[in-house]
């Protein structure tokens, strides 16, 4: 088959509902080279601080709804993104996603 579809209904969220939801779609899509994740964060919620220096994975974050801060902790810098804005992050860039606003945010994360 040349394509496969999937939705967040096909997989379980890996974070508690009180924080939002995080759905890894890579396996559901049978993707071999790219990971795709949908992330929703409630106001005040944050993602895990991390980098990908061990696996070399570059990531792109695209905001679908709301506004989110990406803290670049090694640089002591924050990138703020609104709806329809994206950022690409090098594998060795330590980052943490934070919803400091008053509305739920929704992002699509892609990594390869």
Helices and strands as residue ranges (DSSP letters): G 8-10, G 17-19, E 20-24, E 35-41, E 59-65, E 68-72, E 77-81, E 86-89, E 95-98, E 105-111
